[in-house]
């Protein structure tokens, strides 16, 4: 039976992938990749010789109907992102929704997602938390921060290196410079690092040490 497989991929260390994920990637008819050049490193490493096709935020609307038709015609398709689980701050949501609407079977494998190790590693309460992904860059940013400022949950954010300082300053303004924070970067990679302290201390640290790599920021509201 035709099916869509949602396959998490390593967020840094190529060993962080399941045996079942590799087996499925080797067996499907087509692999949808956020960036085929990036994914080729993983696929080549595990000798996965399957046709790949780009599927990302700039072309997913245009390609959606065609992919659904392929699955309905009997193809088994897997979707992967550059790192982590498709649909979590990455392409995947639209395709999953379209498959549900067309009564296509979907199998989502468990696996790597950057916010989980960052959250656990923070030492903050994990019984109630919210994953906020990337904050809006401009439009809607102030509104979102105001909404979040009244939350009592631990919050997890993704951030790019060139916006880390701005985000920390915004946290100081909308929450407090005294709020506890855990900032992880380059998770599972050689230069993995986690800074723990207050928002103010984190801001001082990253003003002295230029932010590099991919960041996960965990903010405590307690």
C-alpha positions in Angstrom: 0.0 0.0 0.0 1.3 3.5 -0.9 2.4 5.5 2.1 4.2 8.7 3.2 7.1 8.2 5.6 8.2 11.1 7.8 11.8 10.4 8.6 13.9 12.3 11.2 17.5 12.8 10.3 20.5 13.6 12.6 20.9 17.2 13.7 24.7 17.0 13.6 26.2 13.6 14.3 25.5 11.2 11.4 25.3 8.2 13.8 22.1 9.7 15.4 19.7 7.9 13.0 17.7 4.7 13.6 18.2 1.4 11.9 14.6 1.5 10.8 15.0 5.0 9.3 17.9 3.7 7.1 15.9 0.6 6.1 12.9 2.7 5.0 15.0 5.2 3.1 16.6 2.4 1.2 13.2 0.8 0.3 11.1 3.8 -0.8 10.6 5.0 -4.4 11.3 8.6 -3.7 13.0 10.7 -1.0 11.9 14.4 -0.7 14.7 16.4 0.7 14.8 20.0 2.0 18.2 20.4 0.3 19.4 17.5 -1.9 23.0 18.7 -1.6 22.9 18.6 2.2 21.0 15.3 2.4 23.4 13.6 -0.1 26.0 13.5 2.7 23.8 11.4 4.9 22.5 9.3 2.0 25.9 8.6 0.6 27.3 7.7 4.1 24.7 5.0 4.5 24.8 3.9 0.8 21.2 4.9 0.1 20.8 5.0 -3.7 17.2 6.3 -4.1 15.9 9.1 -6.3 15.8 12.4 -4.4 13.8 15.5 -5.2 13.9 18.9 -3.5 11.0 19.9 -1.4 11.3 23.1 0.6 9.4 26.2 1.7 9.9 27.9 -1.7 8.5 25.1 -3.8 6.3 22.9 -1.6 3.0 24.6 -2.6 3.8 24.1 -6.3 4.9 20.4 -5.9 2.3 19.3 -3.4 -0.4 18.0 -5.8 2.2 16.1 -7.8 3.6 14.4 -4.8 0.2 13.4 -3.6 -0.7 11.9 -7.0 2.5 9.9 -7.0 1.6 8.3 -3.6 -2.0 7.7 -4.7 -0.6 5.9 -7.8 1.3 3.5 -5.6 4.7 5.1 -4.9 6.1 5.0 -1.4 7.6 8.4 -0.5 9.8 9.5 2.4 10.3 13.1 3.4 13.4 14.3 5.3 14.7 17.7 6.3 18.3 19.0 6.5 18.3 18.1 10.2 15.8 16.9 12.7 12.1 16.0 12.1 10.2 17.3 9.1 7.3 19.6 10.1 9.2 20.9 13.2 10.3 24.4 11.9 11.0 22.6 8.6 8.9 21.6 5.5 6.5 18.8 6.1 3.3 20.1 7.6 1.6 20.9 4.3 2.4 17.4 2.8 1.2 15.6 5.9 -2.1 17.5 5.9 -2.6 16.9 2.2 -2.0 13.2 2.7 -4.6 13.1 5.5 -7.1 14.8 3.3 -6.5 12.2 0.6 -6.7 9.3 3.1 -3.1 8.4 2.5 -1.4 6.3 5.2 1.3 8.2 7.1 4.1 6.7 9.2 6.1 9.2 11.3 9.3 7.7 12.8 10.6 8.9 16.2 14.0 10.4 16.1 16.2 13.5 16.3 14.7 16.9 17.2 17.0 19.7 18.5 14.6 21.1 21.1 14.3 17.9 23.2 18.0 17.5 24.2 18.3 21.3 24.7 15.2 21.3 27.0 16.3 18.4 29.1 19.9 19.7 29.3 18.6 23.1 30.6 17.6 21.7 34.0 14.3 23.7 33.8 10.9 22.2 34.5 9.8 20.0 31.7 6.3 19.0 32.9 4.8 22.0 31.1 6.6 23.7 28.2 5.9 25.2 24.9 7.9 25.0 21.7 7.9 28.4 19.9 10.3 27.7 17.1 11.6 30.8 15.4 10.2 34.2 16.5 9.0 36.4 13.7 11.9 38.5 12.3 9.9 41.7 11.9 6.1 41.6 11.4 4.3 40.1 14.4 7.4 39.9 16.6 6.3 42.4 19.2 2.8 40.9 19.4 4.2 37.4 19.9 6.6 38.5 22.6 3.8 40.3 24.4 1.7 37.2 24.3 4.5 35.0 25.6 5.5 37.4 28.4 2.5 36.3 30.5 3.2 32.6 30.1 4.3 30.5 33.1 5.7 27.6 31.1 9.3 26.8 30.1 9.7 28.0 26.5 11.9 26.7 23.8 13.1 28.8 20.8 15.2 28.2 17.7 17.4 31.0 16.6 20.0 31.8 13.9 23.4 33.1 15.1 23.0 36.6 13.6 19.8 37.2 15.6 20.8 35.7 19.0 21.8 39.0 20.5 18.6 40.7 19.4 16.5 37.9 20.8 18.3 38.0 24.2 17.8 41.8 24.4 14.1 41.3 23.6 13.8 38.6 26.3 15.3 41.1 28.8 12.8 43.8 27.7 9.6 41.6 27.6 10.5 39.2 30.4 13.4 40.2 32.7 17.1 40.3 32.5 17.0 38.2 35.6 15.1 35.3 34.0 17.1 32.0 33.9 18.1 30.9 30.4 19.9 28.0 28.8 21.4 28.6 25.4 22.6 25.5 23.4 24.5 25.7 20.1 25.8 23.1 17.7 24.0 20.2 19.5 25.6 16.8 18.8 28.5 18.4 16.9 32.2 18.8 17.8 31.7 22.3 19.2 28.6 21.7 21.1 28.2 24.2 23.9 25.5 25.1 26.5 25.5 28.4 28.4 23.4 28.6 31.5 22.7 31.7 33.5 20.4 34.7 33.5 19.3 36.6 30.3 21.7 39.4 31.2 24.7 37.0 31.7 23.9 35.3 28.4 23.8 38.6 26.6 27.2 39.6 28.1 28.7 36.2 27.2 27.6 36.3 23.5 28.6 39.9 23.1 32.1 38.8 24.0 31.9 35.6 22.1 30.4 35.9 18.6 27.5 33.6 18.2 28.3 30.7 15.7 26.2 27.7 14.7 22.6 26.8 15.2 21.0 27.8 18.5 18.3 26.5 20.8 17.3 28.8 23.6 15.4 27.6 26.6 13.8 30.3 28.8 12.5 29.7 32.3 9.6 31.8 33.5 9.8 30.5 37.1 
